[in-house]
Amino acid sequence: MTTNFHAKTVMRPSNRQCGFGISGLLWVIAIFGLLVALWLPVRRSVIPAHRSQCKNNLKQIWIALSNYESVYHALPPAYTVDADGNPLHSWRTLILPYLEQKELYAKIDLTKAWDHPVNAEALKSNVLTYRCPSADGPANYTNYMAVVTSNSCFHPTEPRPLSEITDNQMETLLVIEMSSDHAVPWMAPRDADEAMFLAINPTSRLNHTGGMQAAFVDGTVRFLIDTLQTDIRRAFVTIAGNEQLPDY
């Protein structure tokens, strides 16, 4: 009897096939390394550019507030209110005409609240001046806030004449860049209070590593480190505290 044996063929990778696999892996590693090498300089250039643009945003906000003050002889209130004292609109809405946003301003019904349906279209708008390029979150949110107290540049509901600011204008805070945890829709009548400003620390979710941008009454915009002493920050907020600030 004749028996047929069908031997199974076992395919073994040749040295050539193994070599190609290793070479391919080396090519992938090399390409990845090249991409990282190209990305790092871009990353290093983007970060300072964003910080510079953020500084420019605050400078534009200062100019708008200055022009508003020239017309009304006072800084705007932190927010407007209706007959019952309910908040309606933020100071950020009030200065839109001085930010080359007259068309957007004209769409807003100032007699209705910022989140009223009649103002829904305006609320969706992305005002680039109110947004740091490094910020995350919705496009119509802002981190640029006033520190609102009865003794700061922005009074809750009343205009603030510059004559009431008797502290050194170079050391009196006008608008600060708050952490992302406190970002709000730019139309919202919400800002920071003193406690929120004093609480900023190295663990805060800031748009810039190590600190935040701040605009002062004299028009300067400076970078404040996140470890700045509490007594200096508190002195920045007040408009008539007559504090003697140490070097910082």
C-alpha positions as CSV (number, residue, x, y, z in Angstrom):
1,M,0.0,0.0,0.0
2,T,1.3,3.4,-0.9
3,T,0.9,6.3,1.6
4,N,1.1,9.9,0.5
5,F,2.5,12.2,3.1
6,H,1.6,16.0,2.7
7,A,4.3,17.8,4.6
8,K,3.3,21.2,6.1
9,T,5.5,24.0,4.9
10,V,6.8,26.1,7.7
11,M,7.6,29.6,6.5
12,R,10.6,31.1,8.3
13,P,11.4,34.7,8.0
14,S,14.6,35.2,6.1
15,N,17.4,37.4,7.3
16,R,16.4,39.9,4.6
17,Q,12.8,40.1,6.0
18,C,14.0,40.6,9.6
19,G,16.4,43.3,8.4
20,F,13.6,45.2,6.6
21,G,11.5,45.2,9.8
22,I,14.3,46.6,11.9
23,S,15.1,49.2,9.3
24,G,11.5,50.2,9.1
25,L,11.3,50.7,12.9
26,L,14.5,52.7,12.8
27,W,13.0,54.9,10.1
28,V,9.9,55.5,12.2
29,I,12.0,56.4,15.2
30,A,14.1,58.8,13.1
31,I,11.1,60.5,11.6
32,F,9.5,60.9,15.0
33,G,12.7,62.4,16.4
34,L,12.8,64.8,13.4
35,L,9.2,65.9,14.0
36,V,9.9,66.5,17.7
37,A,13.0,68.5,16.8
38,L,11.0,70.6,14.4
39,W,8.1,71.0,16.9
40,L,10.1,72.2,19.8
41,P,11.4,75.5,18.3
42,V,7.8,76.2,17.1
43,R,6.5,75.5,20.6
44,R,9.2,77.8,22.0
45,S,8.2,80.6,19.6
46,V,4.4,80.2,20.1
47,I,4.5,80.6,23.8
48,P,6.2,84.0,23.9
49,A,3.9,85.1,20.9
50,H,0.8,84.2,22.9
51,R,2.1,86.0,25.9
52,S,2.8,89.1,23.8
53,Q,-0.6,89.0,22.2
54,C,-2.2,88.7,25.6
55,K,-0.3,91.8,26.8
56,N,-1.5,93.6,23.7
57,N,-5.1,92.6,24.4
58,L,-4.9,94.2,27.9
59,K,-3.3,97.3,26.4
60,Q,-6.2,97.6,24.0
61,I,-8.6,97.2,26.9
62,W,-6.8,99.9,28.8
63,I,-7.1,102.2,25.8
64,A,-10.8,101.5,25.5
65,L,-11.3,102.2,29.2
66,S,-9.3,105.4,28.8
67,N,-11.4,106.6,25.9
68,Y,-14.6,105.7,27.8
69,E,-13.4,107.8,30.7
70,S,-12.7,110.7,28.4
71,V,-16.3,110.7,27.3
72,Y,-18.1,109.9,30.6
73,H,-15.4,111.4,33.0
74,A,-15.3,108.1,34.9
75,L,-14.5,104.5,34.6
76,P,-17.6,102.3,33.9
77,P,-19.3,100.5,36.8
78,A,-18.4,96.8,37.0
79,Y,-21.9,96.1,35.8
80,T,-25.2,97.9,35.1
81,V,-28.4,97.0,37.0
82,D,-32.1,97.2,36.3
83,A,-34.7,99.1,38.5
84,D,-34.7,96.2,41.0
85,G,-30.9,96.1,41.3
86,N,-30.5,92.9,39.2
87,P,-27.2,92.8,37.2
88,L,-27.6,93.5,33.4
89,H,-24.3,94.0,31.6
90,S,-20.6,93.9,32.3
91,W,-18.2,96.8,31.8
92,R,-16.8,94.7,28.9
93,T,-20.0,95.3,27.1
94,L,-20.0,99.0,27.8
95,I,-16.6,99.6,26.3
96,L,-17.3,97.7,23.0
97,P,-17.6,101.0,21.0
98,Y,-14.0,101.8,22.0
99,L,-12.7,98.5,20.8
100,E,-13.9,99.0,17.3
101,Q,-17.0,96.8,18.0
102,K,-19.7,99.4,17.4
103,E,-21.7,97.0,15.2
104,L,-21.7,94.3,17.9
105,Y,-22.6,96.9,20.5
106,A,-25.6,98.0,18.5
107,K,-27.0,94.5,18.5
108,I,-27.2,94.4,22.3
109,D,-30.3,95.4,24.2
110,L,-28.8,97.0,27.3
111,T,-32.3,97.1,28.9
112,K,-32.4,93.3,29.0
113,A,-30.0,91.0,30.8
114,W,-26.8,89.8,29.1
115,D,-28.3,86.2,28.9
116,H,-31.8,87.3,27.8
117,P,-32.8,85.6,24.5
118,V,-32.8,88.9,22.7
119,N,-29.0,89.1,23.4
120,A,-28.3,85.5,22.5
121,E,-26.7,86.3,19.1
122,A,-24.3,88.8,20.6
123,L,-23.5,86.4,23.4
124,K,-22.1,83.9,20.9
125,S,-19.7,86.4,19.5
126,N,-16.0,85.9,19.9
127,V,-14.4,89.2,20.7
128,L,-10.7,88.4,20.1
129,T,-9.5,91.2,22.4
130,Y,-11.2,89.5,25.3
131,R,-9.5,86.2,24.7
132,C,-5.9,85.2,25.5
133,P,-4.5,83.0,22.7
134,S,-3.4,80.5,25.3
135,A,-6.8,80.2,26.9
136,D,-8.9,77.1,26.7
137,G,-12.6,76.7,27.0
138,P,-15.4,78.2,24.8
139,A,-14.4,80.9,22.3
140,N,-16.8,83.5,23.9
141,Y,-15.3,83.2,27.3
142,T,-12.8,85.6,28.9
143,N,-10.2,85.6,31.7
144,Y,-9.8,89.3,31.7
145,M,-11.5,90.7,34.8
146,A,-11.7,93.6,37.1
147,V,-11.2,93.1,40.8
148,V,-14.5,94.5,42.1
149,T,-14.7,96.0,45.6
150,S,-16.0,99.2,47.1
151,N,-12.4,100.5,47.2
152,S,-11.1,99.3,43.8
153,C,-11.1,100.9,40.3
154,F,-14.4,99.1,39.5
155,H,-17.2,99.8,41.9
156,P,-20.0,97.2,41.7
157,T,-22.7,99.5,40.3
158,E,-21.4,103.0,40.1
159,P,-18.9,104.8,37.8
160,R,-15.5,105.6,39.3
161,P,-14.0,109.1,38.6
162,L,-10.2,109.0,38.3
163,S,-10.0,111.7,40.9
164,E,-10.9,109.1,43.5
165,I,-7.8,107.1,42.7
166,T,-5.2,108.7,44.9
167,D,-2.7,105.8,45.1
168,N,0.2,105.7,42.6
169,Q,-1.5,104.8,39.3
170,M,1.5,102.7,38.3
171,E,0.7,100.5,41.3
172,T,-3.1,100.5,41.1
173,L,-4.7,97.5,39.3
174,L,-7.2,98.0,36.5
175,V,-7.7,94.7,34.8
176,I,-6.2,91.3,35.7
177,E,-5.9,88.0,33.8
178,M,-7.5,85.5,36.1
179,S,-7.1,81.7,36.1
180,S,-9.1,79.5,33.6
181,D,-11.1,78.2,36.5
182,H,-12.8,81.6,36.8
183,A,-13.4,82.3,33.1
184,V,-16.8,83.7,32.2
185,P,-18.8,84.6,29.1
186,W,-17.4,88.0,28.2
187,M,-20.9,89.6,28.4
188,A,-21.5,88.3,31.8
189,P,-21.6,90.8,34.7
190,R,-19.1,88.7,36.6
191,D,-15.6,89.5,37.7
192,A,-13.1,88.8,40.4
193,D,-13.2,89.8,44.0
194,E,-10.2,90.5,46.2
195,A,-10.2,87.0,47.7
196,M,-10.0,85.4,44.2
197,F,-7.1,87.6,43.2
198,L,-5.2,86.9,46.4
199,A,-5.8,83.1,46.1
200,I,-3.8,82.8,42.8
201,N,-0.8,80.6,43.4
202,P,1.5,78.2,41.4
203,T,-1.2,75.5,41.3
204,S,-3.7,77.8,39.6
205,R,-4.7,77.1,36.0
206,L,-3.2,80.2,34.4
207,N,-2.8,80.9,30.7
208,H,0.9,81.5,31.1
209,T,3.5,79.6,33.1
210,G,4.5,81.3,36.2
211,G,2.0,84.2,36.4
212,M,-0.5,86.4,34.7
213,Q,-0.7,89.7,32.8
214,A,-2.1,92.8,34.5
215,A,-3.1,96.3,33.3
216,F,-2.6,99.2,35.6
217,V,-4.2,102.6,35.7
218,D,-1.2,104.4,34.2
219,G,-1.4,102.2,31.1
220,T,1.4,99.8,31.8
221,V,0.8,96.1,31.4
222,R,3.1,93.9,33.5
223,F,3.5,90.2,34.2
224,L,2.8,89.4,37.8
225,I,4.4,86.2,39.1
226,D,2.1,83.7,40.8
227,T,4.1,83.9,44.0
228,L,3.8,87.6,44.4
229,Q,3.3,88.5,48.1
230,T,-0.2,88.9,49.3
231,D,0.3,92.4,50.8
232,I,1.5,93.7,47.5
233,R,-1.5,92.2,45.6
234,R,-3.8,93.7,48.2
235,A,-2.2,97.1,47.8
236,F,-2.6,96.8,44.0
237,V,-6.4,96.4,44.4
238,T,-7.0,99.5,46.5
239,I,-7.3,103.0,45.0
240,A,-6.7,105.0,48.2
241,G,-4.8,102.8,50.6
242,N,-1.7,104.9,50.6
243,E,0.4,101.8,51.0
244,Q,4.2,101.8,50.9
245,L,5.1,98.9,48.7
246,P,8.4,97.0,49.1
247,D,10.4,96.0,46.0
248,Y,8.8,93.3,43.9
